[in-house]
Amino acid sequence: MAVAGCGGSPKSGTATTSPAGSTTETTTTTSQTGRPSSSAADLRKLIPTPLGTQRTDGPDDIQDNGIHLHFLVNGSPGDVMSAYQTALQGMSWAVNVESSGGGGGGGGATYTGTNGNNYGVFDGGGYRGTTDLDVCVWPSKPSNTKCGRRG
């Protein structure tokens, strides 16, 4: 008769009883290492799509296992970026405003943020009713955080 144990502990074992009634136990120890996922699909789940998006480009792979997306959004840059900051915070991003400004119908903002070990750069700007938003997210902060605009 064989009895196998399996569960949430890092230690599992198997006990075997022989017909004579003696028991032999073999124990196997396993180690589980938790590490952040760096797949593009997992990173994409951390990026909200702005309201009013008319086009999304990407995700494209970038340096240090990151991804880049570009959103073309209907709406003034100030309104779009303010709403995007709120959306990021709603998805558990700790957001830092690196720059923000506007005037004469144009404007924009650049945010950086962390979500667990993940690091993001969110750079948006435009004029009047259209905003371009470039988003780059990495599994951890890269040495080069440049998230350039597309041409």
C-alpha positions as CSV (number, residue, x, y, z in Angstrom):
1,M,0.0,0.0,0.0
2,A,1.5,3.4,-1.0
3,V,0.4,6.7,0.6
4,A,1.6,10.0,-1.0
5,G,1.4,13.4,0.6
6,C,1.3,16.7,-1.3
7,G,0.4,20.1,-0.1
8,G,1.4,23.7,0.3
9,S,4.4,23.0,2.4
10,P,7.9,22.9,0.9
11,K,8.4,19.4,2.2
12,S,6.5,16.4,0.8
13,G,7.0,12.7,1.6
14,T,5.9,9.2,0.7
15,A,5.4,6.4,3.2
16,T,5.3,2.7,2.2
17,T,4.1,-0.1,4.4
18,S,5.3,-3.6,3.8
19,P,3.2,-6.7,4.4
20,A,5.2,-7.4,7.6
21,G,4.0,-4.1,9.1
22,S,7.3,-2.1,8.9
23,T,7.2,1.4,7.5
24,T,9.9,3.1,5.3
25,E,9.6,6.8,4.8
26,T,11.3,8.8,2.1
27,T,11.3,12.6,2.3
28,T,12.0,14.9,-0.5
29,T,12.5,18.6,0.1
30,T,11.8,21.1,-2.6
31,S,12.6,24.8,-2.8
32,Q,10.2,27.3,-4.3
33,T,11.7,30.5,-5.4
34,G,9.3,33.4,-6.1
35,R,10.4,35.8,-8.7
36,P,8.6,38.4,-10.7
37,S,7.3,37.4,-14.0
38,S,8.9,39.2,-17.0
39,S,6.8,37.9,-19.8
40,A,5.3,40.6,-22.1
41,A,1.8,39.2,-21.5
42,D,2.2,39.7,-17.7
43,L,3.7,43.2,-18.1
44,R,0.8,44.1,-20.5
45,K,-1.7,43.3,-17.8
46,L,-0.2,46.1,-15.7
47,I,-0.9,48.8,-18.3
48,P,-4.3,50.4,-18.4
49,T,-5.7,51.5,-21.8
50,P,-6.6,55.2,-21.7
51,L,-10.3,56.1,-22.1
52,G,-10.8,57.5,-25.6
53,T,-8.0,55.5,-27.2
54,Q,-8.4,55.5,-31.0
55,R,-5.3,53.4,-31.8
56,T,-2.9,51.2,-29.9
57,D,0.6,50.2,-31.2
58,G,2.5,47.4,-29.6
59,P,3.4,45.9,-27.3
60,D,7.0,46.0,-28.7
61,D,9.9,44.4,-26.9
62,I,12.5,46.8,-25.5
63,Q,15.7,46.6,-23.5
64,D,16.0,44.7,-20.3
65,N,12.9,42.5,-21.0
66,G,10.5,45.5,-21.0
67,I,7.7,46.3,-23.3
68,H,6.6,49.6,-25.0
69,L,3.1,50.6,-26.1
70,H,1.9,53.7,-27.8
71,F,-1.7,55.0,-27.5
72,L,-3.3,57.7,-29.6
73,V,-6.0,59.1,-27.5
74,N,-8.9,61.5,-28.2
75,G,-8.8,64.2,-25.5
76,S,-6.7,67.2,-24.4
77,P,-3.3,66.3,-23.0
78,G,-4.0,67.6,-19.5
79,D,-7.3,65.7,-19.2
80,V,-5.9,62.5,-20.6
81,M,-2.8,62.5,-18.5
82,S,-4.7,63.3,-15.3
83,A,-7.2,60.5,-16.0
84,Y,-4.3,58.1,-16.8
85,Q,-2.5,58.9,-13.5
86,T,-5.8,58.0,-11.7
87,A,-6.1,54.8,-13.7
88,L,-2.5,53.8,-12.9
89,Q,-3.1,54.4,-9.2
90,G,-6.3,52.3,-9.5
91,M,-4.1,49.4,-10.7
92,S,-1.7,49.7,-7.7
93,W,1.0,51.8,-9.3
94,A,2.8,54.2,-7.0
95,V,3.1,57.2,-9.4
96,N,5.7,60.0,-9.4
97,V,5.0,63.1,-11.5
98,E,8.4,63.9,-13.2
99,S,7.0,66.8,-15.3
100,S,3.7,68.3,-16.1
101,G,2.6,71.4,-18.0
102,G,0.5,73.0,-20.7
103,G,-0.7,76.1,-22.3
104,G,-2.2,77.4,-25.5
105,G,-4.1,74.1,-26.1
106,G,-1.0,71.9,-25.7
107,G,0.6,70.1,-22.9
108,G,1.6,66.8,-21.4
109,A,3.1,65.0,-18.5
110,T,5.7,62.4,-17.7
111,Y,5.2,59.9,-14.9
112,T,7.3,57.2,-13.5
113,G,6.1,54.5,-11.2
114,T,6.5,51.2,-9.5
115,N,4.0,48.3,-9.1
116,G,5.8,45.7,-6.9
117,N,9.2,45.2,-8.5
118,N,7.9,46.4,-11.9
119,Y,9.0,49.9,-13.1
120,G,7.2,52.1,-15.6
121,V,7.6,55.3,-17.6
122,F,4.4,57.0,-18.9
123,D,5.1,59.9,-21.2
124,G,2.2,61.7,-22.9
125,G,1.6,65.0,-24.7
126,G,-0.2,66.6,-27.5
127,Y,-2.3,69.5,-28.7
128,R,-6.0,70.3,-28.3
129,G,-8.0,67.2,-28.8
130,T,-5.3,64.6,-29.4
131,T,-2.8,63.0,-27.0
132,D,0.1,60.6,-27.8
133,L,1.0,58.4,-24.8
134,D,4.1,56.2,-24.8
135,V,4.3,53.6,-22.0
136,C,7.3,51.4,-21.1
137,V,7.2,48.8,-18.4
138,W,10.0,46.6,-17.1
139,P,10.1,43.7,-14.6
140,S,12.5,45.8,-12.6
141,K,14.0,49.3,-12.9
142,P,16.5,49.2,-15.9
143,S,19.7,51.1,-16.1
144,N,18.3,53.0,-19.1
145,T,14.7,54.2,-18.5
146,K,14.3,56.0,-21.8
147,C,10.9,55.5,-23.3
148,G,11.0,57.5,-26.5
149,R,8.2,58.7,-28.6
150,R,7.5,57.0,-31.9
151,G,7.8,58.9,-35.1
